[in-house]
Amino acid sequence: MSLLADVLPLAPAAAPPAARGEDLHALVRRLYPICRSITGDGVRQTLAILQEYLPDLQVHEVPTGTPVLDWEVPREWNIRDAWIKNGRGERVVDFRRHNLHVLGYSLPVRGTYALEELKQHLYSLPEQPQLIPYRTAYYAETWGFCLAHEQLEALAEPTYEVCIDSTLAPGALTYGELLLPGETEEEVLVSSHVCHPSLANDNLSGIAVATFLAQHLREQPCRYSYRFVFAPGTIGAITWLSANAQAVARIRHGLVLSLLGEAGGFTYKKSRRGTAVVDRAVALALREAAVPHRVAEFEPYGYDERQYCSPGFDLPVGCLSRTPYGQFPEYHTSADDLDFVRPEALLDSLHLVQSVASVLEANRRYQNLSPYGEPALGRRGLYAAVSGSPDAARAQRALLWVLNLSDGQHSLLDIADRSGLPFAQLQHAADLLLAHDLLTPVPDPAP
């Protein structure tokens, strides 16, 4: 068989149906109405839905007061209802209409307030007068409402009746974790935050992409084990890190997934290391996908990559998003809704992350077993029967590049970066050379 015929391998038999963008968007739609925070029943409801997609997802409860690194698990917050009523008993601000209307972690309150006093507890966006902002007060004992600025300006009565029917009491912090065992115990970490209420892009999109990535990987034979963490932002990642010293030691690559549902180009923020394999794998996947993208240097601000990349851990974990946080007008507002997140964008994000996983899985080092001169590839049937075609020439170049740089020091990712050839073609060339006893795998270097 010629090399040209081997370039495109056959699809596996009886492969499970591929995810559709509508499938990811359907999960976002189910999760959107739930009022989530860093603790509470909203997180539990969210994880219960994810268990329908991932039955092996384990739910952990960490009690209030538990020391976690330099932090402590906070009290649990839950809310049932909240409103501001005018003199006619009409709800002019209503938590049941949109759960962004309440300042996250608001203390319970019930009473009648003068308008000027009430305004000290109201948050709006004068520059975006029709949108409700998302605001929280996790670690400050206060209360408040968020509302469109045009609603705020319409408040004209001298007093208003106020109710926030919430509880802030000892409970637990809840997070979900799924481990998909591979051939080795070395792990790839995939993390998404689950603490935001009714914000479709931030971060229901990341949750959906992570969920469908887990479904995809569980159907594949994988070299690495994959650990998925669905946890509240900051305190959830810190809690997981505090409780998982053994798992942390096995992490070789990692991604935080967030903001993956709108139509902007991709942004990848590198790990603290800057040159980790995952940094290079994402850059290669973006380049080969030929999509608009930007690769940014690490900074200790953003999502939970800053916890995983804190100097004591220094894990090789980057963050993949589309338009970064704070750089689109819908960010942390009621405009981050179900119409803002597009099925095709979710699916493209999933495909990109699958490509990154494929590169991580296939990226190996090899030793050329015939390094003195070029081995007789034609005698082994490794040259195409018809020479001169562009595909045949590129396939031959892939063979020669893999042979030349397989000195035990260079990985396939190194060869792809240097040669400019598609990673999948180099991987296929390596497989052919292995089958003809011209290469042998070399163990990865210690992290």
Secondary structure by P-SEA (a helix, b strand, c coil): ccccccccccccccccccccaaaaaaaaaaacccccccccaaaaaaaaaaaaacccbbbbbbcccccccccccccbbbbcccccccccccccccccccccccccccccccccccaaaaaaabbbbcccccbbbbbbcccccccbbbbcaaaaaaccccbbbbbbbccccbbbbbbbbbbbcccccbbbbbbbbccccccccccaaaaaaaaaaaaaaaaccccbbbbbbbcccaaaaaaaaaacaaaaaaccbbbbbccccccbbbbbbbccccccaaaaaaaaaaaaaccbbbbbcccccccccccccccccccbbbbbbcccccccccccccccccccccaaaaaaaaaaaaaaaaaaaacbbbbccccccccccccccccccccccaaaaaaaaaaaaaaaaccccccaaaaaaaacccaaaaaaaaaaaaaaccbbbbccccc
